[in-house]
């Protein structure tokens, strides 16, 4: 009998996470497909212990190119696609099972609950973090670019942004893990920018990281996630700086004089953007006055620095 729901998971050295992920599929998925990319740990044995069908795929820098292969091996009418560090709560499995009875749905956007450094982030552009992870086979195809959104066909629905209906994601367990992944992902993203013909500007080193911080900490209210939100926003800022630094390196690490005017212009724009978001979200008078003094000192520092150009 053809299975109704196939679970699809791509793995490479995920023994620490895979058992919990596969266990969460119990009483839900009729078939489990695990595509292993030459793991050297116990990933394959854990998959087989849970009755998964295991296939091999050449190691990739990131998972997107291997997803279509994994989906092609599934025989179910519906596909649930998970990463090894994700798992399903009972309430979500119940809701998805009900959706399989509907004839007017081809794919489902599911919220994802991201656990970062041991904390569920409610802000910082991490919630509800909607992803298309449940779909009829043939309705969704993944692009080959890193962190790309899939192409869809048919009708889609979006679940409520409720914790009960969210995929659980153990995202980053430590700062070290974040940095290691950033080193890998930044190289890939720099390569993609280079292939796209991106012309690196000096302002990219200043504005891009500042804009990332503003987007996470202020606009997405990362400050409501406390010190976790601040640390995460700063680390994301660092990762953006890494991307453009590696792009510079990839394009030959060209030696070039830093123009005084371009440096001042980029710095002033960064100060303006930061001050805009700061004053928008922290309007208390005492905070604003302290901030104005800080900005004034920063401007004086930049002016003093640029005199040496």
LUMMARGU-635004 format. One record per residue (C-alpha): x, y, z. Coordinates in steps of 0.2 Angstrom, whole numbers, padded with zeros to 4 digits, always signed. Each point is the difference from the previous one (the first is absolute). Last residue first. Layout:
<pts>
XYZ;...
</pts>
This chain:
<pts>
+0220+0301+0029;+0005+0006+0017;-0014+0013+0001;-0012-0014-0002;+0003-0007+0018;-0003+0017+0008;-0017+0002-0010;-0005-0018+0004;+0004+0003+0018;-0010+0016+0000;-0015-0009-0008;+0001-0014+0013;+0001+0013+0015;-0016+0008-0007;-0008-0016-0002;+0003-0005+0018;-0006+0017+0006;-0016-0002-0010;-0002-0018+0007;+0001+0007+0018;-0013+0013-0004;-0011-0013-0008;+0001-0012+0015;-0004+0014+0012;-0015+0005-0011;-0008-0017-0003;-0002-0003-0018;+0008-0016-0002;-0008-0009-0015;+0000+0014-0013;+0015+0009+0008;+0011-0015-0003;-0007-0004-0017;+0004+0018-0007;+0017+0001+0010;+0005-0016-0008;-0004+0006-0018;+0008+0017+0003;+0016-0008+0007;+0001-0012-0015;-0003+0014-0012;+0014+0010+0009;+0012-0014-0001;-0003-0004-0018;+0002+0019-0005;+0016+0001+0011;+0008-0015-0008;-0005+0005-0017;+0007+0018+0002;+0016-0007+0008;+0003-0012-0014;+0007-0016+0006;+0015-0004-0011;-0001-0017-0009;+0009-0016+0001;-0011-0013-0008;-0003-0015+0010;-0002-0010-0016;-0019+0000-0003;-0001-0015+0012;+0008+0010+0014;-0013+0015-0003;-0014-0013+0000;+0007-0008+0016;-0001+0017+0008;-0017+0003-0006;-0006-0016+0007;+0009+0002+0016;-0008+0017+0004;-0017-0009-0002;+0005-0013+0012;+0006+0013+0013;-0017+0009-0001;-0008-0017+0003;+0011-0002+0015;-0005+0017+0006;-0019-0004-0002;+0002-0016+0009;+0010+0008+0015;-0014+0013+0001;-0014-0012-0001;+0007-0011+0013;+0003+0015+0011;-0019+0003+0000;-0011-0008-0013;-0010+0016+0000;+0016+0009-0006;-0002-0010-0016;-0015+0011-0005;+0000-0005-0018;+0002+0019-0005;+0013+0003+0014;+0011-0015+0004;-0002-0010-0016;-0002+0013-0014;+0012+0013+0009;+0013-0013+0002;-0001-0005-0019;+0000+0018-0005;+0016+0003+0010;+0008-0016-0008;-0004+0006-0018;+0004+0018+0003;+0018-0001+0006;+0009-0013-0011;-0012+0003-0014;+0005+0018+0000;+0017-0004-0008;-0010-0007-0015;+0001-0018-0007;-0006-0002-0018;-0012-0015+0000;+0001-0010-0016;-0013-0013+0005;+0015-0013+0001;+0008+0011+0013;-0016+0001+0010;-0001-0019-0001;+0018-0002+0006;-0003+0012+0014;-0015-0010+0006;+0010-0016+0000;+0014+0007+0009;-0012+0008+0013;-0008-0016+0002;+0015-0009+0006;+0007+0013+0012;-0017+0004+0006;-0003-0019+0004;+0016+0000+0011;-0005+0016+0008;-0017-0006+0005;+0006-0016+0007;+0013+0009+0011;-0014+0012+0006;-0009-0016+0006;-0016-0010-0003;-0005+0008-0016;-0016-0005-0008;-0009-0013+0010;-0016+0001-0011;-0017-0004+0006;-0013+0000-0014;-0014+0011+0005;-0019-0004+0002;-0001+0000+0019;+0011+0015+0000;-0013+0010-0010;+0003+0010-0015;-0015-0006-0008;+0003-0012-0015;+0002+0007-0017;-0009-0008-0016;+0006-0003-0017;-0009-0004-0017;+0009-0007-0015;+0018+0001-0005;+0015+0005+0010;+0018+0005-0002;+0010-0001+0015;+0008+0014+0010;+0019+0001+0000;+0011-0002+0016;+0015-0004-0012;-0004+0000-0018;-0004-0017-0009;-0019+0004-0001;-0012-0012+0008;-0016-0007-0008;-0017-0001+0007;-0017-0006-0006;+0007-0017-0008;-0003-0010+0017;-0014+0009+0009;+0007+0012+0013;+0006+0002+0018;+0016+0010+0004;-0004+0017-0008;+0008+0011+0013;-0006+0014+0011;+0013+0008+0012;-0014+0004+0014;+0012+0006+0007;+0018+0002-0003;+0001+0018-0007;+0008+0006+0017;-0017-0004+0009;-0007-0014+0010;+0016-0010+0002;-0002-0016+0010;+0016-0001+0011;+0014-0013+0002;+0013+0009-0010;-0013+0002-0014;-0016-0010+0000;-0010+0004-0016;-0018-0004+0000;-0005-0002-0019;-0017+0005-0007;-0007-0011-0014;-0004+0005-0018;-0010-0014-0007;-0001-0007-0018;-0012-0007-0012;-0017+0003+0008;-0017+0000-0008;-0003-0019+0003;+0000+0000+0019;+0002-0017+0008;+0019+0003+0001;-0003+0016+0010;-0007-0011+0015;+0017-0009+0001;+0008+0017+0000;-0010+0006+0015;+0004-0016+0010;+0018+0000-0004;+0001+0018+0006;-0009-0004+0017;+0012-0015+0003;+0016+0011-0002;+0011-0002-0015;+0019+0000+0000;+0015+0010-0007;+0018-0002+0002;+0001-0013-0014;-0008+0012-0013;-0018-0005-0004;-0011-0002-0016;-0017-0007+0002;-0006-0007-0016;-0018-0005-0005;-0005-0013-0014;+0014-0011+0007;+0013-0009-0011;+0015+0010+0005;+0016-0002-0010;-0003+0015-0010;-0001+0011+0016;+0017-0005+0005;+0007+0005-0018;-0009+0016+0001;+0007+0004+0017;+0018-0003-0005;+0003+0016-0008;-0007+0010+0015;+0011-0008+0013;+0016+0010+0001;+0018-0002-0005;-0005-0017-0008;+0006-0018+0004;-0004-0012-0013;-0017-0009+0003;-0004-0017+0007;-0017-0007+0004;-0007-0007+0016;-0018-0007+0002;-0004+0003+0018;-0005-0013+0012;+0004+0010+0016;+0015-0011+0003;+0005+0003-0018;+0001+0019+0003;+0010-0003+0016;+0013-0011-0010;+0001+0013-0014;+0003+0015+0012;+0013-0010+0011;+0015+0011-0005;+0010+0002-0016;-0014+0006-0011;+0002-0001-0018;-0015+0011-0006;-0014-0011+0007;-0018+0001-0007;-0012-0006+0012;-0018-0004-0006;-0013-0005+0013;-0016-0008-0005;-0017+0000+0008;+0003+0016+0009;-0011+0004+0015;-0001-0013+0014;+0019+0003+0003;+0007+0015-0009;+0006+0008+0016;+0012-0015+0003;+0009+0004-0016;+0004+0018+0005;+0005-0006+0018;+0012-0013-0008;+0007+0011-0013;+0007+0014+0012;+0016-0006+0007;+0003-0012-0015;+0000+0014-0012;+0016-0004-0010;-0007+0005-0017;-0019-0002-0002;-0014+0004-0012;-0018-0004+0007;-0016-0005-0009;-0015-0006+0009;-0013-0009-0012;-0019+0002+0004;-0014-0011-0008;+0010-0015-0004;-0004-0011-0015;-0007-0017+0005;
</pts>
